[in-house]
Amino acid sequence: MGSPGVELVPIFIALLLAASSLWVYQDDSRRVRQGRGVYFSVGSLELSTPGVWAACCLVLWVLAMPLYLTCRKAG
């Protein structure tokens, strides 16, 4: 048997990913309404809408969340 609560770790991680992606969506939506949307582009890859940012954070959180926060500060 493993440590108590170990089976809850994937659920906690899924909730963290969902909550942070929802925050990114809401934050960028607000910023877009204010005319200060978060934008990132490299080559043909472009992250410029709240939905795209949220989806990237949900799927590639380790890369997309720090990138969003960095681009958000720059904007």
BAMI-768698 format. One record per residue: residue in one letter; x, y, z of N, C-alpha, C in turn. Coordinates in Angstrom, 2 decimals. Example, Ala and Ser with C-alpha at 12.3 -4.5 7.8 and 13.67 -1.06 7.14 Angstrom:
% residues 2
+---+---------+---------+---------+---------+----------+---------+---------+---------+---------+
! r !  n_east ! n_north !    n_up ! ca_east ! ca_north !   ca_up !  c_east ! c_north !    c_up !
+---+---------+---------+---------+---------+----------+---------+---------+---------+---------+
! A !   13.19 !   -5.69 !    7.80 !   12.30 !    -4.50 !    7.80 !   13.20 !   -3.30 !    7.80 !
! S !   12.85 !   -2.25 !    7.08 !   13.67 !    -1.06 !    7.14 !   12.90 !    0.03 !    7.87 !
+---+---------+---------+---------+---------+----------+---------+---------+---------+---------+
% end
This chain:
% residues 75
+---+---------+---------+---------+---------+----------+---------+---------+---------+---------+
! r !  n_east ! n_north !    n_up ! ca_east ! ca_north !   ca_up !  c_east ! c_north !    c_up !
+---+---------+---------+---------+---------+----------+---------+---------+---------+---------+
! M !    0.83 !   -1.19 !    0.00 !    0.00 !     0.00 !    0.00 !    0.87 !    1.25 !    0.00 !
! G !    0.39 !    2.27 !   -0.71 !    1.10 !     3.54 !   -0.75 !    0.69 !    4.44 !    0.40 !
! S !    1.21 !    5.62 !    0.38 !    0.87 !     6.60 !    1.40 !   -0.59 !    7.00 !    1.28 !
! P !   -1.21 !    7.35 !    2.39 !   -2.60 !     7.79 !    2.33 !   -2.74 !    9.06 !    1.50 !
! G !   -3.73 !    9.12 !    0.65 !   -3.99 !    10.30 !   -0.16 !   -3.27 !   10.34 !   -1.49 !
! V !   -2.39 !    9.38 !   -1.75 !   -1.63 !     9.39 !   -3.01 !   -2.58 !    9.30 !   -4.21 !
! E !   -3.67 !    8.59 !   -4.06 !   -4.62 !     8.45 !   -5.17 !   -5.34 !    9.77 !   -5.48 !
! L !   -5.25 !   10.74 !   -4.57 !   -5.88 !    12.03 !   -4.80 !   -5.00 !   13.01 !   -5.57 !
! V !   -3.73 !   12.69 !   -5.73 !   -2.79 !    13.59 !   -6.40 !   -3.23 !   13.89 !   -7.84 !
! P !   -3.60 !   12.91 !   -8.66 !   -4.04 !    13.24 !  -10.03 !   -5.29 !   14.14 !  -10.05 !
! I !   -6.17 !   13.95 !   -9.11 !   -7.36 !    14.79 !   -9.03 !   -6.97 !   16.22 !   -8.68 !
! F !   -6.06 !   16.37 !   -7.73 !   -5.59 !    17.70 !   -7.35 !   -4.92 !   18.39 !   -8.53 !
! I !   -4.09 !   17.67 !   -9.27 !   -3.40 !    18.24 !  -10.43 !   -4.41 !   18.65 !  -11.50 !
! A !   -5.42 !   17.82 !  -11.76 !   -6.44 !    18.15 !  -12.75 !   -7.22 !   19.40 !  -12.34 !
! L !   -7.53 !   19.52 !  -11.06 !   -8.23 !    20.71 !  -10.57 !   -7.35 !   21.96 !  -10.70 !
! L !   -6.07 !   21.82 !  -10.41 !   -5.13 !    22.94 !  -10.55 !   -5.04 !   23.39 !  -12.01 !
! L !   -4.94 !   22.44 !  -12.93 !   -4.88 !    22.77 !  -14.35 !   -6.16 !   23.46 !  -14.81 !
! A !   -7.30 !   22.92 !  -14.40 !   -8.58 !    23.50 !  -14.80 !   -8.75 !   24.91 !  -14.23 !
! A !   -8.44 !   25.08 !  -12.96 !   -8.61 !    26.38 !  -12.31 !   -7.68 !   27.43 !  -12.92 !
! S !   -6.42 !   27.07 !  -13.15 !   -5.49 !    28.06 !  -13.71 !   -5.84 !   28.38 !  -15.17 !
! S !   -6.32 !   27.41 !  -15.92 !   -6.73 !    27.66 !  -17.30 !   -7.97 !   28.56 !  -17.34 !
! L !   -8.88 !   28.34 !  -16.42 !  -10.07 !    29.20 !  -16.33 !   -9.65 !   30.63 !  -15.97 !
! W !   -8.71 !   30.76 !  -15.04 !   -8.22 !    32.09 !  -14.68 !   -7.58 !   32.78 !  -15.88 !
! V !   -6.77 !   32.05 !  -16.65 !   -6.13 !    32.61 !  -17.84 !   -7.20 !   33.09 !  -18.82 !
! Y !   -8.23 !   32.28 !  -19.03 !   -9.31 !    32.67 !  -19.95 !  -10.00 !   33.95 !  -19.48 !
! Q !  -10.35 !   33.99 !  -18.21 !  -11.05 !    35.17 !  -17.68 !  -10.14 !   36.39 !  -17.68 !
! D !   -8.90 !   36.22 !  -17.30 !   -7.96 !    37.34 !  -17.26 !   -7.72 !   37.91 !  -18.65 !
! D !   -7.48 !   37.04 !  -19.62 !   -7.22 !    37.54 !  -20.97 !   -8.48 !   38.12 !  -21.59 !
! S !   -9.64 !   37.56 !  -21.29 !  -10.89 !    38.12 !  -21.80 !  -11.07 !   39.55 !  -21.30 !
! R !  -10.80 !   39.76 !  -20.03 !  -10.89 !    41.10 !  -19.45 !   -9.89 !   42.04 !  -20.11 !
! R !   -8.67 !   41.55 !  -20.31 !   -7.63 !    42.38 !  -20.92 !   -7.98 !   42.71 !  -22.38 !
! V !   -8.59 !   41.76 !  -23.10 !   -9.00 !    42.02 !  -24.49 !  -10.06 !   43.13 !  -24.51 !
! R !  -11.02 !   43.07 !  -23.60 !  -12.05 !    44.11 !  -23.53 !  -11.44 !   45.48 !  -23.24 !
! Q !  -10.33 !   45.51 !  -22.54 !   -9.64 !    46.76 !  -22.23 !   -8.66 !   47.17 !  -23.33 !
! G !   -8.54 !   46.33 !  -24.36 !   -7.62 !    46.63 !  -25.46 !   -6.17 !   46.27 !  -25.16 !
! R !   -5.97 !   45.40 !  -24.17 !   -4.61 !    45.01 !  -23.78 !   -4.43 !   43.50 !  -23.78 !
! G !   -4.96 !   42.81 !  -24.79 !   -4.88 !    41.36 !  -24.83 !   -3.44 !   40.86 !  -24.83 !
! V !   -3.25 !   39.66 !  -24.32 !   -1.92 !    39.06 !  -24.25 !   -1.64 !   38.39 !  -25.59 !
! Y !   -0.48 !   38.67 !  -26.17 !   -0.14 !    38.20 !  -27.50 !    1.26 !   37.59 !  -27.49 !
! F !    1.40 !   36.45 !  -28.18 !    2.71 !    35.83 !  -28.37 !    2.74 !   35.21 !  -29.76 !
! S !    3.84 !   35.38 !  -30.45 !    3.98 !    34.82 !  -31.78 !    5.43 !   34.42 !  -32.01 !
! V !    5.60 !   33.25 !  -32.58 !    6.92 !    32.80 !  -33.02 !    6.69 !   31.93 !  -34.26 !
! G !    7.28 !   32.33 !  -35.37 !    7.04 !    31.62 !  -36.63 !    5.56 !   31.67 !  -36.98 !
! S !    4.99 !   30.52 !  -37.26 !    3.56 !    30.47 !  -37.59 !    2.68 !   30.22 !  -36.36 !
! L !    3.29 !   30.05 !  -35.21 !    2.54 !    29.85 !  -33.97 !    2.14 !   31.20 !  -33.39 !
! E !    0.84 !   31.37 !  -33.16 !    0.33 !    32.63 !  -32.62 !   -0.66 !   32.34 !  -31.50 !
! L !   -0.39 !   32.91 !  -30.34 !   -1.30 !    32.81 !  -29.20 !   -1.83 !   34.21 !  -28.96 !
! S !   -3.11 !   34.42 !  -29.29 !   -3.61 !    35.79 !  -29.23 !   -5.04 !   35.92 !  -28.74 !
! T !   -5.72 !   34.82 !  -28.48 !   -7.10 !    34.91 !  -28.00 !   -7.21 !   34.20 !  -26.65 !
! P !   -8.19 !   34.59 !  -25.84 !   -8.36 !    33.93 !  -24.54 !   -8.55 !   32.41 !  -24.65 !
! G !   -9.30 !   31.98 !  -25.64 !   -9.54 !    30.55 !  -25.80 !   -8.28 !   29.76 !  -26.14 !
! V !   -7.45 !   30.34 !  -26.99 !   -6.19 !    29.67 !  -27.36 !   -5.25 !   29.62 !  -26.16 !
! W !   -5.15 !   30.73 !  -25.43 !   -4.29 !    30.73 !  -24.24 !   -4.78 !   29.70 !  -23.23 !
! A !   -6.07 !   29.66 !  -22.98 !   -6.62 !    28.72 !  -22.00 !   -6.40 !   27.27 !  -22.43 !
! A !   -6.61 !   26.99 !  -23.70 !   -6.40 !    25.63 !  -24.20 !   -4.94 !   25.22 !  -24.08 !
! C !   -4.04 !   26.12 !  -24.42 !   -2.62 !    25.82 !  -24.29 !   -2.23 !   25.58 !  -22.84 !
! C !   -2.78 !   26.39 !  -21.94 !   -2.48 !    26.21 !  -20.52 !   -3.03 !   24.88 !  -20.01 !
! L !   -4.17 !   24.48 !  -20.53 !   -4.76 !    23.21 !  -20.11 !   -3.94 !   22.02 !  -20.60 !
! V !   -3.44 !   22.10 !  -21.82 !   -2.73 !    20.97 !  -22.43 !   -1.23 !   21.00 !  -22.15 !
! L !   -0.63 !   22.19 !  -22.21 !    0.82 !    22.33 !  -22.05 !    1.14 !   23.30 !  -20.92 !
! W !    0.58 !   23.07 !  -19.76 !    0.66 !    24.00 !  -18.64 !    2.09 !   24.40 !  -18.30 !
! V !    3.00 !   23.44 !  -18.29 !    4.39 !    23.69 !  -17.89 !    5.05 !   24.75 !  -18.79 !
! L !    4.67 !   24.78 !  -20.05 !    5.23 !    25.77 !  -20.97 !    4.35 !   27.01 !  -21.10 !
! A !    3.05 !   26.80 !  -21.23 !    2.15 !    27.91 !  -21.55 !    1.88 !   28.85 !  -20.38 !
! M !    1.78 !   28.33 !  -19.18 !    1.47 !    29.22 !  -18.04 !    2.59 !   30.23 !  -17.78 !
! P !    3.85 !   29.78 !  -17.70 !    4.92 !    30.79 !  -17.53 !    5.00 !   31.76 !  -18.71 !
! L !    4.75 !   31.26 !  -19.92 !    4.78 !    32.12 !  -21.10 !    3.67 !   33.16 !  -21.02 !
! Y !    2.47 !   32.74 !  -20.61 !    1.36 !    33.69 !  -20.46 !    1.70 !   34.77 !  -19.43 !
! L !    2.21 !   34.35 !  -18.29 !    2.54 !    35.31 !  -17.24 !    3.63 !   36.28 !  -17.70 !
! T !    4.61 !   35.79 !  -18.44 !    5.67 !    36.64 !  -18.96 !    5.13 !   37.64 !  -19.99 !
! C !    4.34 !   37.15 !  -20.93 !    3.77 !    38.03 !  -21.95 !    2.78 !   39.01 !  -21.34 !
! R !    2.10 !   38.60 !  -20.31 !    1.12 !    39.46 !  -19.63 !    1.84 !   40.65 !  -18.99 !
! K !    2.98 !   40.41 !  -18.38 !    3.74 !    41.50 !  -17.75 !    4.27 !   42.48 !  -18.80 !
! A !    4.65 !   41.93 !  -19.94 !    5.24 !    42.76 !  -21.00 !    4.19 !   43.66 !  -21.67 !
! G !    2.92 !   43.26 !  -21.59 !    1.88 !    44.00 !  -22.31 !    1.24 !   45.09 !  -21.60 !
+---+---------+---------+---------+---------+----------+---------+---------+---------+---------+
% end
